[in-house]
Amino acid sequence: MVKLLEGKAAVVTGAARGIGFAIMREYALHGCDVVGCDINGPGIRNAAAKVSGDCDRKIIGMEADVSARKDVEETVTRAIAEFGRIDILVNNAGILIHSPILDMAEEDWNRIFDVNLKGYFFFAQAVGRQMVIRKSGKIINISSCSAKKASLDEGAYCATKAAILGLNRTLAWELGAYGINVNAILPGATDTEMVRSTFLTSPRIEEEWIDKTALKRLGQPEDQARVALFLASFLADHITGEAIVVSAGEMMTQ
């Protein structure tokens, strides 16, 4: 197998499970050393150990709250200490709290914005400064199809995922002169624990979502990870400021 990220080093947030875990594993299998972080300490350490067992790369699991600047700086410092540089950043950590906007508690709104948006800003700023020094790097921001369509009871989530696209374009413009590519991925319904616990909560609902797609299937975390691999590799060197929808054609019917 051709290893597209041989000798590279990455930071992946929200890597204990789901899409983040799949990206961490895909990168490692393609020759990349990875610091994966997650607010779930035992979960990220177990995830890192599992990926380490599948490959010969250095995989480090760190407990971190992406909305806490101190945790972000400690994660970045550890990655630089271990690998000497960060070639790739994947902003993936996110949460979803269901609530109609008229009923939503302020603390829930704030927490969603802190994790889903401020966390992306903190990591992009900290890692971006390192990439500017080296004049190279790839930043990948995981957004959502909810950035482009309304989802009932997900007002705060939709707002953050749409805001990520604005951040993505501005980062791409500001960092492009330093040889840094910044792109976003918009997953459709993907079979993860978060999705199963929030809206794919019954066989009927799952079938309804599948029926919305052209390919008639749910996404798997690996579907998103392969696109993240492409964007992190030399194959995407001339792509920046873009947002790739990975949804089995779900968005065509919206």
Secondary structure, DSSP 4 states (H G I P E B T S, - for coil): ---TTTT-EEEEES-SSHHHHHHHHHHHHTT-EEEEEES-HHHHHHHHHHHHHHSSS-EEEEE--TT-HHHHHHHHHHHHHHHSS--EEEE-------B-GGG--HHHHHHHHIIIIIHHHHHHHHHHHHHHHHT-EEEEEE--GGGSS--TTBHHHHHHHHHHHHHHHHHHHHHGGGTEEEEEEEE-SB--HHHHHHT--SHHHHHHHHHTSSS-S-B-HHHHHHHHHHHHSGGGTT--S-EEEESTTGGGG-
